[in-house]
Amino acid sequence: MKQILIVIIALFSLGSCEKAKEIKEKKIVKIVPKKVEFGFVLSDFNVVQDTIKKGDTFGTIIDEQSIGNRRIYDITATIKDSFNVRSIRYNKPFTLLRSKNKKHDLQVFIYQPDALNYYVVDFRDSLVKAYKKTKPLTIKRRTIGGVLKESLSETLGNAKIEGALAAKIAKIYAYSIDFMKLKKGDRYAITFTERFINDSIYDGVEELEASFFEYRGKIIYAFPFAQNSNSSKIEYYDEQGKTLKNFFLKSPIKFSRISSRFSSSRFHPVQHRWKAHKGTDYAAPRGTPITTTAGGVVEQSGYTAGNGNFVKVKHNKTFSTQYLHMSKILVRRGQRVTQGQVIGLVGSTGLATGPHVCYRFWKNGIQVDALRLKLPTGEPMTGENKARFIEKITPLKFELDSVANL
């Protein structure tokens, strides 16, 4: 009886081992999806990816491939209505799909003028054909916010947002915020949309939907809105419907720093004596563009020993501004200029120890401190427009405030 029991146990153990071995030997087969690009399964071809080099043309590239007895001239003439071969540009990518046989006959030529669009020249049939395609584009919405730990550009860069958004924001707020004076710890929130090619490749910022920045203890909102519903002209307004576009820009230079302020008594760094400094100095690298802070007419343009190269702009009967120490003047006397127009480049001509622009401001013929002056603003919206505006921005404002915990 004992021997029979031993045999049964042995057979059971052997069966268990065989079953375990069978399970172990079973392999999990993973189905690897075939890579499809430009509408082609790449594994079906011998793929060559390259960029247009100096001297390359459609003809020289194709002529190096095996295309039988077809003539480049005939091919170009056949596809001219779908693809202008002269439009290919240096350093743009192209792809060749060739047969997987020993000859590597050219099957398809693909040219990408930009990240979104591409042209296909198909050689697989007796009649060569060409067409243009656009990759799928997805728009994704994002809201970020909190407190600034560094500059706006660095903050956006750390959030993996293209630098163009910082420039766009600076332009929108140019009439309300001097970004040189934003401090670490100031709150902010931004809602915007971004483009993604094939739902994965980042293609930049599409649109700014709403934002606010804390500036000198005050929260300044910006919402895009078209007062004329039949027009595409967009302006930016605060939460009360007041335009952000003041009569004057806050600064003649973007992303600079104030090196010296308006003062009734300052020790002059060149003349080494105490005297009034009736302007605001903005230090910036040589060659930085200087823009006029408001539209007007160039009243003076030239050079003096103290001012160096300078430009003075008369805006109206009340206001004038002057820009000193330029390395180069880009406007002439009598010329009409628009707000934000580049009128010169930063330099250190005249009595200056380093590259900067001295920005001077006149009101009714008297020089005043531009930073302390309350400048005129635009008229707020009213009536039906304001009601439509408030309805639109209410959920946007709630979202911004929620992110920044206001």
C-alpha positions in Angstrom: 0.0 0.0 0.0 2.9 2.3 0.9 4.5 1.6 -2.4 1.4 2.4 -4.4 1.1 5.8 -2.5 4.7 6.6 -3.4 4.0 5.9 -7.1 0.9 8.1 -7.1 2.8 11.0 -5.5 5.6 10.6 -8.1 3.2 10.6 -11.0 1.4 13.7 -9.6 4.7 15.5 -9.2 5.8 14.6 -12.7 2.6 15.8 -14.2 2.9 19.1 -12.3 6.4 19.7 -13.5 5.4 18.9 -17.1 2.6 21.4 -16.8 4.8 24.0 -15.3 7.3 23.5 -18.0 4.6 23.8 -20.7 3.4 27.1 -19.2 7.0 28.4 -18.9 7.7 27.5 -22.6 4.7 29.5 -23.8 5.9 32.8 -25.1 3.9 36.0 -24.9 3.7 37.3 -28.4 3.6 41.1 -28.6 2.0 42.7 -31.6 4.3 45.6 -32.6 2.4 48.1 -34.7 3.9 49.0 -38.0 5.3 52.5 -38.2 3.2 54.6 -40.6 4.5 58.0 -41.7 3.3 60.2 -44.6 0.6 57.6 -45.2 3.2 54.8 -45.9 4.2 51.7 -43.9 7.9 52.4 -43.7 8.9 48.8 -43.1 7.7 48.1 -46.7 10.5 50.2 -48.1 14.2 51.0 -48.0 14.1 54.4 -46.3 16.5 57.2 -46.8 16.1 60.4 -44.8 18.2 63.5 -45.5 18.1 67.3 -45.8 18.4 69.6 -48.8 22.0 70.7 -49.1 23.5 73.7 -50.9 23.4 73.2 -54.6 20.7 70.4 -54.4 17.7 70.5 -56.7 14.9 68.1 -57.2 16.6 67.0 -60.4 20.0 66.3 -58.8 18.4 64.3 -56.0 16.2 62.2 -58.2 18.9 61.7 -60.8 21.0 59.8 -58.2 18.2 57.3 -57.8 17.2 54.4 -60.0 14.2 55.7 -61.9 14.5 53.7 -65.1 14.5 55.6 -68.4 12.3 58.4 -67.1 13.6 61.9 -67.8 13.7 64.5 -65.1 12.3 67.2 -67.4 9.2 65.0 -68.2 8.6 64.3 -64.5 8.9 68.0 -63.6 6.5 68.9 -66.3 4.0 66.2 -65.3 3.8 67.3 -61.6 4.2 71.1 -62.0 0.5 71.8 -61.2 0.8 69.9 -57.9 4.4 70.5 -56.8 6.7 73.3 -57.9 10.1 71.6 -57.7 11.8 75.0 -57.6 10.2 75.6 -54.2 12.5 73.2 -52.4 14.8 75.1 -49.9 18.1 74.6 -48.3 18.2 72.6 -45.0 14.6 71.3 -45.4 14.1 67.5 -44.8 13.2 65.0 -47.5 12.6 61.3 -47.5 13.2 58.7 -50.2 11.2 55.4 -50.1 12.9 52.8 -52.3 12.2 49.2 -53.1 13.7 46.6 -50.9 15.3 44.7 -53.8 19.0 45.0 -54.8 18.3 47.8 -57.2 16.6 50.1 -54.6 14.4 51.6 -57.2 12.9 54.9 -56.1 9.2 54.5 -55.2 8.3 57.8 -53.5 9.9 61.2 -52.9 8.7 63.2 -49.9 9.6 66.9 -49.2 8.7 68.8 -46.0 8.7 72.6 -46.4 7.6 72.9 -42.7 6.7 70.7 -39.7 3.0 70.5 -40.7 2.9 70.1 -44.5 4.6 67.8 -47.0 4.6 67.0 -50.7 4.6 63.5 -52.1 5.9 62.5 -55.6 4.8 58.9 -56.3 6.9 57.0 -58.9 5.2 53.6 -58.5 2.9 53.8 -61.5 3.8 54.5 -65.1 2.4 58.0 -64.7 4.2 59.9 -61.9 1.8 61.8 -59.7 2.3 64.4 -56.9 0.1 65.8 -54.1 0.3 67.9 -51.0 -0.8 66.6 -47.6 -1.2 68.2 -44.1 -0.4 66.2 -40.9 -3.2 66.0 -38.4 -3.2 69.1 -36.1 -4.5 69.0 -32.5 -5.2 72.0 -30.4 -4.7 71.5 -26.6 -5.7 73.9 -23.9 -3.5 74.6 -20.8 -3.6 76.9 -17.8 -0.6 77.5 -15.7 -0.1 79.8 -12.7 1.4 80.3 -9.3 4.2 82.7 -8.1 7.1 83.8 -10.2 10.4 82.2 -9.1 12.4 83.8 -11.9 11.8 86.0 -15.0 8.7 85.5 -17.1 10.8 84.0 -20.0 12.5 81.5 -17.6 9.2 80.6 -16.0 7.6 79.8 -19.4 10.8 78.0 -20.5 10.7 75.7 -17.4 7.0 74.9 -18.2 8.2 73.9 -21.7 6.3 76.7 -23.5 7.8 78.4 -26.5 9.5 81.8 -26.0 7.2 83.5 -28.4 4.5 83.5 -25.7 6.6 85.7 -23.5 7.1 88.2 -26.3 3.3 88.2 -27.0 2.5 88.8 -23.4 5.0 91.6 -23.1 3.4 93.2 -26.1 -0.1 92.9 -24.7 0.9 94.4 -21.3 3.4 96.9 -22.8 1.0 99.7 -21.9 0.3 98.5 -18.3 3.3 96.5 -17.0 7.0 97.2 -17.0 8.2 93.6 -16.9 11.6 94.7 -15.6 9.8 95.4 -12.3 8.1 92.1 -11.9 9.4 90.5 -8.7 9.9 87.0 -7.4 6.8 86.0 -5.5 4.4 88.0 -7.8 1.4 85.9 -8.7 0.4 85.1 -12.3 -1.9 82.8 -14.3 -2.1 82.2 -18.1 -4.6 80.2 -20.1 -3.6 79.4 -23.7 -3.8 76.8 -26.4 -1.0 74.9 -28.1 -0.6 73.1 -31.4 0.5 69.5 -31.6 1.2 67.7 -34.9 0.1 64.1 -35.0 -1.1 64.6 -31.5 2.4 64.4 -30.1 4.9 66.9 -31.8 4.8 70.3 -30.2 4.3 73.1 -32.7 4.0 76.2 -30.5 1.4 78.4 -29.0 -1.8 78.9 -30.9 -3.7 81.6 -28.9 -3.7 83.4 -25.5 -7.1 83.1 -24.0 -6.7 84.9 -20.7 -4.0 86.0 -18.2 -3.2 88.1 -15.2 0.0 89.3 -13.5 0.5 90.8 -10.1 2.2 94.2 -10.6 3.0 96.5 -7.7 0.5 94.8 -5.6 -2.3 95.0 -8.1 -3.7 92.2 -10.2 -3.9 93.1 -13.9 -6.0 90.9 -16.1 -5.9 90.6 -19.9 -8.8 89.1 -22.0 -8.9 89.3 -25.8 -12.2 90.6 -27.2 -13.6 91.9 -30.5 -16.1 94.7 -29.8 -17.3 94.4 -33.4 -18.6 90.8 -33.7 -18.3 91.0 -37.4 -14.6 92.0 -37.3 -11.5 89.9 -36.5 -9.8 92.9 -34.8 -8.9 91.8 -31.2 -8.0 94.2 -28.4 -7.1 93.3 -24.8 -9.2 94.4 -21.8 -9.1 94.0 -18.0 -11.9 92.4 -16.0 -13.9 95.6 -16.0 -13.7 96.0 -19.8 -11.1 98.8 -19.7 -8.5 98.7 -22.5 -5.0 97.8 -21.6 -3.7 100.0 -24.4 -2.6 103.2 -22.8 -1.5 106.2 -24.8 2.2 105.6 -23.9 4.3 102.4 -23.6 5.9 101.9 -20.2 9.4 101.6 -21.6 11.3 102.2 -24.8 13.2 98.9 -24.5 11.9 95.4 -23.9 13.4 93.3 -21.1 16.0 95.7 -19.9 16.8 97.3 -16.5 16.7 100.8 -15.0 20.3 101.9 -14.3 19.5 105.5 -13.2 16.2 107.3 -12.3 14.9 110.8 -12.8 16.5 113.0 -10.1 16.9 116.6 -9.1 20.4 115.9 -8.0 22.7 113.0 -9.2 26.4 112.6 -9.2 27.3 112.5 -13.0 29.4 109.5 -13.7 31.4 111.3 -16.5 31.5 114.9 -15.4 32.0 114.0 -11.7 29.7 116.6 -10.3 26.2 116.9 -8.9 23.5 117.9 -11.3 19.9 117.1 -12.2 19.2 114.0 -14.2 15.9 114.7 -16.0 15.4 111.3 -17.5 15.3 107.5 -16.9 18.3 105.4 -18.0 17.6 101.9 -19.3 20.7 99.8 -19.6 20.8 97.3 -22.4 23.3 95.6 -24.8 24.7 97.7 -27.6 22.4 97.4 -30.7 19.2 96.7 -28.7 16.2 98.3 -30.6 14.8 101.5 -29.1 11.1 102.0 -29.8 9.1 105.2 -29.5 6.6 105.0 -26.7 3.8 106.7 -28.6 3.1 107.8 -32.1 4.0 111.2 -33.4 6.4 113.2 -35.5 10.2 113.3 -35.2 10.9 116.8 -33.9 14.7 116.5 -33.7 17.2 114.0 -34.8 21.0 114.4 -34.6 24.0 114.6 -32.4 25.3 116.7 -29.5 28.4 116.3 -27.3 26.2 115.5 -24.2 23.3 113.6 -25.7 25.2 111.7 -28.4 23.0 110.5 -31.1 19.4 111.3 -30.1 15.8 111.5 -31.4 13.0 113.7 -30.0 9.4 112.9 -30.9 6.4 115.3 -30.5 3.2 113.3 -29.8 0.7 116.2 -29.5 0.4 119.6 -28.0 1.0 118.3 -24.5 3.6 115.4 -24.7 7.0 114.9 -26.2 9.7 112.2 -25.6 13.5 112.1 -26.2 15.9 109.1 -26.6 19.6 109.7 -26.1 23.0 108.0 -26.6 22.0 105.9 -29.6 24.6 103.9 -31.6 22.5 104.5 -34.7 19.5 106.7 -35.6 16.9 105.0 -37.8 14.5 107.9 -38.4 14.8 111.4 -39.8 13.5 114.8 -38.8 9.8 115.4 -39.9 9.1 111.7 -40.2 5.9 110.4 -38.7 6.4 107.3 -36.4 3.9 104.9 -34.9 3.8 103.6 -31.3 6.4 100.8 -30.8 8.3 101.6 -34.0 12.1 101.1 -33.8 13.7 104.6 -34.1 17.3 103.7 -33.1 19.7 101.3 -31.5 21.2 101.4 -28.0 24.7 102.8 -27.8 27.0 104.9 -25.6 27.5 108.0 -27.6 27.9 111.4 -25.9 28.4 111.5 -22.1 27.8 107.9 -21.3 29.9 105.3 -19.5 28.1 102.3 -21.0 25.4 101.3 -23.5 22.0 102.5 -22.4 19.2 104.9 -23.5 18.3 107.9 -21.5 14.5 108.3 -21.9 13.2 111.9 -21.3 9.6 113.0 -21.1 8.0 116.5 -21.5 4.6 117.5 -20.4 3.5 121.0 -21.5 7.1 121.9 -22.2 8.4 120.8 -18.8 10.6 117.7 -18.2 8.9 115.3 -15.8 9.5 111.8 -14.4 7.8 109.4 -16.8 7.6 106.7 -14.2 5.5 108.8 -11.8 3.3 110.3 -14.5 -0.3 109.1 -14.8 -0.6 108.7 -18.5 -3.9 108.8 -20.4 -5.8 105.6 -21.1 -8.4 104.4 -23.6 -12.2 104.5 -23.1 -13.8 101.5 -21.4 -16.5 99.5 -23.3 -20.2 100.0 -22.5 -23.7 98.7 -23.1 -24.3 95.5 -25.0 -20.6 95.0 -25.7 -19.7 95.0 -22.0 -22.5 92.6 -21.2 -21.2 90.2 -23.9 -17.7 90.7 -22.7 -18.5 89.9 -19.0 -20.4 86.8 -20.0 -17.4 85.6 -22.0 -14.7 86.2 -19.4 -16.5 85.1 -16.2 -15.5 81.4 -16.6 -12.0 82.4 -17.8 -11.4 84.6 -14.8 -12.7 81.9 -12.4 -10.2 79.5 -13.9 -7.3 81.9 -13.6 -8.2 82.8 -10.0 -8.5 79.1 -9.1 -5.0 78.2 -10.4 -3.3 81.1 -8.6 -5.4 80.6 -5.4 -6.6 84.3 -5.3 
